[in-house]
């Protein structure tokens, strides 16, 4: 048995689904079935009761699963120990959604690099769905996302609560106000996030809570395009203030706070539960978490 087989088996046990396991590893569903059959043949035991839905481990399967988890965890520990012995080869892969990575995350990266200048910190900007997928696959060490969801295989730590404000063009009548009642957004042309973006659902829930119905004129899957549409006065939006600092400084956008209450977009740091992070990566996670504590 090799480590890949052990990893596939553990993921199958945790996901309880052949199709999702196959997608996670980029292989066919039949390949997952073949890997399981080969393990059962090699060890002359039945590991999974295929008649049960969801999938259920046999007694032998439970023993085998525990052993595989211990073996994989020890292997990750070995990798980290070897990396620690050679600091120049230490690499951390971090993936963030664009709006957080380009704005909120930058000060933390500078602080981290001042402490660990020899570490190769690789940062990618991806959508939340891709970050979850890569984190589970093991190609990403740390993820930073908005509206984090709790999953069995993922540990979520609080990051910064980003203040939300009404954002508009300087040519829009709302730009003359320093504060606004959310009810005044009723019927306004609104530039929204795409429906599959978690922040969209969060903002929709805020509007619904106050009984406000906006006119969604445009929908985009990224914050930069939303800002460009607002700049030409195509509509207003609700955005994290941290993501519009450059435009506020240049005067191309105006952010107006709400009088009703202070609205936030929660953000989070995510790591895979069985991922043994090296010392530098652990420090980075703690650095981000301390920033969240300061924010609250």
Secondary structure, DSSP 4 states (H G I P E B T S, - for coil): --HHHHHHHHHHHHH--HHHHHHHHTS-HHHHHHHHHHHHHHHTS--EETTSSS-EE-HHHHHHHHHHHHHHHHHHHHHHHHHHH-GGG-EEEEEE-HHIIIIITHHHHHHHHHH-TTSEEEEEE--HHHHHHHHHHTS-SEEEEES----TTEEEEEEEEEEEEEEE-TTSGGGG-SEE-GGGGTT-EEEEE-TTSHHHHHHHHHHHHTT---EEEEEESSHHHHHHHHHTTS-BEEEEGGGGHHHHHHTS-EEEEESS---EEEEEEEEETT----HHHHHHHHHHHHHHHHH-
